[in-house]
Amino acid sequence: MNTITVIGCGWFGLPFAKHLINQGFQVKASKRQVDDLVSLPQLGIEAYQLDLANVSHDAKNSSLFDADAIVINIPPGLKRGNSDYLHYLTTLKQLMGARLYQKVIFISTTGVYPSDDQTVTEADASAFNDTASTLLQAEAIFATLPNSCIVRFSGLVGPKRHPGRFFAGKSDVSGANVAVNLVHLDDCIAAVSLVLTSSNTLPIYNVAAPIHPTRGEFYVAATTHLGLTAPQFNLQHQPSKVIDGQLICQDLGFQYRHPDPLKMLDAC
């Protein structure tokens, strides 16, 4: 495996592409806006403009899609009202055509698990609401392709995503009892890299730090870490799920660099 295509070169995709370059791979990557492509060649990344909302007729023949493996990382944007997510992914699959990749990795999210009082594994996904239904339909678009793997990220933290800002200064916040399910960017990059280079992988892996402090403990510590006003939690409890991210460890020997969300604050 020599050439990797990264669809979506943003918060995760760009540092992931840089990591692949450092590992000796040839990397092709896409951005929606032409102006955003300028810096990529300076990093050794072969840059392509790809706007799935406005695809040119000859896009299917683009050398962007000629690679040994492809990693698809398109944020759903469902909270922002993006109703075209599934259409974009269907278009992307059509652009990939009949190419046979050594690995197809689709980056998904643990938003497919209901907020019940339980520990959830890869087998517990369900279309419990419209968002989860859309996410599962998105996964299904690529899950049937040869050599495909779905990687579900938990809540993302890291550079420019310090969790101390999530609840800073808020009052009357419910769910102090709820378990925190987070993963650091470093572990996202390492996990996807391992899946990419492993010959035998399971269809789906969660990536979630194995330690789960409560919201009440974690977000007070996170805001204090930034010197911000800590949130004030009320006494209302909420269902608390714990996302089990150990399958990738058991199957591929993965080890989390940042297993404890409280300790990963210094790496944000």
Secondary structure, DSSP 4 states (H G I P E B T S, - for coil): --EEEEE--STTHHHHHHHHHHTT-EEEEEESSGGGGTTTGGGT-EEEE--TTS--TTGGG-GGG-SSEEEE-----GGGT---HHHHHHHHHHHHTT---SEEEEEEEGGGS---SSEE-GGG----SHHHHHHHHHHHHHHTSTTEEEEEE-EEEBTTB-GGGTSTT--SB--TTSBP-EEEHHHHHHHHHHHHH-SS--SEEEE--S---BHHHHHHHHHHHHTPPPP-B-S------EE---HHHHHH----S---TTGGGGG-
